[in-house]
Amino acid sequence: MRATQVNATSNSSSWTARRTGSIGRMARLALLVVSVASLLSVVGPRGSAQFRNPLILSEPLAWFLHTAMFVTFVTLVGALASSLAGPRVGRRWQIGAVVVSVAAVASAAVIGVATEGAVWGFPLADLVWSFDVLNRVQLTAAEVLAVALGTPSCAIGVWSELLARAGRGTARSEDVLDCTVGLHLVDAWEDKRRTAIQG
């Protein structure tokens, strides 16, 4: 019990050692606005029914967003597993997440062909819509927390930080994820600028 308490304290203090600066937080606020707008664009009165139109498959933006949400999901799974049990476990869980996702999509497609006579429609379109919405909600919540806590680099890392603060993860503030939109570069620049001013 004592060792656990010491480890939790150590993790908590390591997270407080590195925070984002004002520019990093403003950049994350801008990204939060984009995330909320993206979420609102797919959540409407018709819900998942709006995704059943096959014309959506011809929209490059839709494919880009689906791919981005899938990459976000796999990254999140890996980050959480790595935080709880180490990098090797994280990679295995990421592979598992990809396999399960492919199996779910294939199953939904088969059911669609058997019941509706088409691959795209119910239930595959509904599955993709639900997956996108849940991921966007998670990402929006992560960005809100990242702004509030000053979590560096990728917003998804905030979940590992919260686990570490609770004494349930082994992640440290150094174990951050590179941000796909370059926020880790902003953080690095602010760190150097802060060090130069203080030094």
C-alpha positions as CSV (number, residue, x, y, z in Angstrom):
1,M,0.0,0.0,0.0
2,R,2.8,2.4,0.9
3,A,4.6,1.7,-2.4
4,T,1.4,2.4,-4.3
5,Q,1.0,5.7,-2.4
6,V,4.5,6.8,-3.1
7,N,4.2,5.8,-6.8
8,A,0.9,7.8,-7.1
9,T,2.5,10.8,-5.5
10,S,5.5,10.5,-7.8
11,N,3.3,10.3,-10.9
12,S,1.2,13.2,-9.8
13,S,4.3,15.4,-9.2
14,S,5.8,14.4,-12.5
15,W,2.7,15.5,-14.3
16,T,2.7,18.9,-12.6
17,A,6.2,19.6,-13.7
18,R,5.3,20.2,-17.3
19,R,2.4,22.3,-18.4
20,T,1.4,24.0,-21.7
21,G,1.9,27.7,-22.1
22,S,-0.7,30.4,-22.9
23,I,-0.1,30.0,-26.7
24,G,-0.5,26.2,-26.4
25,R,-3.8,26.6,-24.5
26,M,-5.1,29.1,-27.1
27,A,-4.2,26.7,-29.9
28,R,-6.1,23.9,-28.0
29,L,-9.1,26.2,-27.6
30,A,-9.2,26.7,-31.3
31,L,-8.9,23.0,-31.9
32,L,-11.8,22.5,-29.3
33,V,-14.0,24.8,-31.4
34,V,-13.2,22.7,-34.5
35,S,-14.0,19.5,-32.6
36,V,-17.4,20.8,-31.4
37,A,-18.3,22.0,-34.9
38,S,-17.3,18.6,-36.3
39,L,-19.4,16.8,-33.7
40,L,-22.4,19.1,-34.3
41,S,-22.1,18.4,-38.1
42,V,-22.9,14.7,-37.7
43,V,-25.3,14.9,-34.7
44,G,-28.8,16.0,-35.9
45,P,-32.5,15.2,-35.5
46,R,-32.2,12.2,-37.9
47,G,-29.3,10.7,-36.0
48,S,-27.6,7.8,-37.7
49,A,-30.2,7.7,-40.5
50,Q,-28.5,10.6,-42.3
51,F,-25.4,8.3,-42.8
52,R,-27.4,5.6,-44.6
53,N,-27.4,7.5,-47.9
54,P,-24.8,5.9,-50.2
55,L,-23.9,9.3,-51.5
56,I,-21.9,9.9,-48.4
57,L,-19.4,7.4,-49.6
58,S,-18.5,9.7,-52.5
59,E,-17.5,12.5,-50.1
60,P,-13.7,12.7,-49.6
61,L,-14.2,14.7,-46.4
62,A,-16.3,11.9,-44.9
63,W,-13.6,9.4,-45.6
64,F,-11.0,11.7,-44.1
65,L,-13.1,12.1,-40.9
66,H,-13.8,8.4,-40.6
67,T,-10.1,7.6,-41.0
68,A,-9.1,10.3,-38.5
69,M,-11.6,8.9,-35.9
70,F,-10.3,5.4,-36.4
71,V,-6.7,6.5,-35.9
72,T,-7.8,8.4,-32.8
73,F,-9.5,5.3,-31.5
74,V,-6.4,3.1,-32.0
75,T,-4.1,5.7,-30.5
76,L,-6.4,6.0,-27.5
77,V,-6.5,2.3,-26.9
78,G,-2.7,2.1,-27.1
79,A,-2.2,5.1,-24.8
80,L,-4.5,3.7,-22.1
81,A,-3.1,0.2,-22.3
82,S,0.5,1.5,-22.3
83,S,-0.3,3.7,-19.3
84,L,-1.8,0.8,-17.3
85,A,0.6,-2.0,-18.3
86,G,3.5,-0.8,-20.5
87,P,4.3,-0.1,-24.1
88,R,4.3,-3.8,-25.2
89,V,0.8,-4.3,-23.9
90,G,-0.2,-1.1,-25.6
91,R,0.9,-2.3,-29.0
92,R,-0.9,-5.6,-28.6
93,W,-4.1,-3.8,-27.6
94,Q,-3.8,-1.6,-30.7
95,I,-3.5,-4.6,-32.9
96,G,-6.5,-6.1,-31.1
97,A,-8.5,-2.9,-31.6
98,V,-7.8,-3.0,-35.4
99,V,-8.8,-6.7,-35.6
100,V,-12.0,-6.2,-33.6
101,S,-12.9,-3.1,-35.7
102,V,-12.4,-5.0,-39.0
103,A,-14.5,-7.9,-37.7
104,A,-17.3,-5.5,-36.6
105,V,-17.3,-3.7,-40.0
106,A,-17.3,-7.0,-41.9
107,S,-20.1,-8.5,-39.7
108,A,-22.2,-5.3,-40.2
109,A,-21.6,-5.5,-43.9
110,V,-22.7,-9.1,-44.2
111,I,-25.8,-8.4,-42.1
112,G,-26.6,-5.5,-44.4
113,V,-26.4,-7.6,-47.5
114,A,-28.5,-10.3,-46.0
115,T,-31.2,-8.0,-44.7
116,E,-31.2,-4.9,-46.9
117,G,-29.5,-6.2,-50.0
118,A,-26.7,-3.6,-49.7
119,V,-23.4,-3.3,-47.8
120,W,-23.9,0.4,-46.9
121,G,-27.0,1.1,-44.9
122,F,-28.3,-0.4,-41.7
123,P,-26.4,-1.6,-39.7
124,L,-23.0,-0.6,-41.1
125,A,-23.8,3.1,-41.6
126,D,-25.2,3.2,-38.1
127,L,-22.2,1.5,-36.7
128,V,-19.8,4.0,-38.4
129,W,-22.0,6.9,-37.3
130,S,-22.0,5.8,-33.7
131,F,-18.3,5.1,-33.7
132,D,-17.6,8.6,-35.1
133,V,-19.9,10.3,-32.6
134,L,-18.4,8.5,-29.6
135,N,-14.9,9.3,-30.7
136,R,-15.7,13.0,-31.3
137,V,-17.3,13.2,-27.9
138,Q,-14.2,11.6,-26.3
139,L,-11.9,13.9,-28.2
140,T,-13.9,17.0,-27.3
141,A,-13.9,16.0,-23.6
142,A,-10.2,15.3,-23.8
143,E,-9.5,18.8,-25.3
144,V,-11.6,20.5,-22.6
145,L,-9.6,18.7,-19.9
146,A,-6.3,19.3,-21.7
147,V,-7.0,23.0,-21.8
148,A,-8.0,23.1,-18.1
149,L,-5.1,21.0,-16.9
150,G,-2.4,22.2,-19.3
151,T,-1.7,18.8,-20.6
152,P,1.1,18.9,-23.2
153,S,1.1,17.5,-26.7
154,C,-1.8,15.3,-27.8
155,A,-5.1,15.9,-26.0
156,I,-5.7,12.1,-25.8
157,G,-2.8,12.0,-23.3
158,V,-5.0,13.6,-20.7
159,W,-6.6,10.3,-20.0
160,S,-3.2,8.8,-19.1
161,E,-2.5,11.8,-17.0
162,L,-5.8,11.3,-15.0
163,L,-4.9,7.7,-14.5
164,A,-1.4,8.6,-13.2
165,R,-2.9,11.3,-10.9
166,A,-5.3,8.6,-9.5
167,G,-2.3,6.2,-9.0
168,R,-3.6,3.7,-11.5
169,G,-1.2,4.4,-14.3
170,T,2.5,4.4,-14.9
171,A,2.6,7.3,-17.4
172,R,4.8,10.3,-16.7
173,S,4.6,13.8,-18.2
174,E,7.5,12.8,-20.5
175,D,5.4,10.0,-22.0
176,V,3.4,12.3,-24.2
177,L,1.9,11.5,-27.6
178,D,3.0,13.5,-30.6
179,C,0.0,15.6,-31.8
180,T,-1.1,15.0,-35.4
181,V,-1.8,18.7,-35.8
182,G,1.6,19.7,-34.4
183,L,0.7,21.0,-30.9
184,H,3.7,19.1,-29.5
185,L,5.8,21.5,-31.7
186,V,4.1,24.5,-30.2
187,D,4.7,23.1,-26.7
188,A,8.4,22.5,-27.4
189,W,8.8,26.0,-28.7
190,E,7.1,27.4,-25.6
191,D,9.3,25.3,-23.4
192,K,12.4,26.7,-25.1
193,R,11.1,30.2,-24.9
194,R,10.3,29.8,-21.2
195,T,13.7,28.4,-20.4
196,A,15.4,31.2,-22.3
197,I,13.5,33.9,-20.4
198,Q,14.1,32.2,-17.1
199,G,17.8,31.5,-17.8
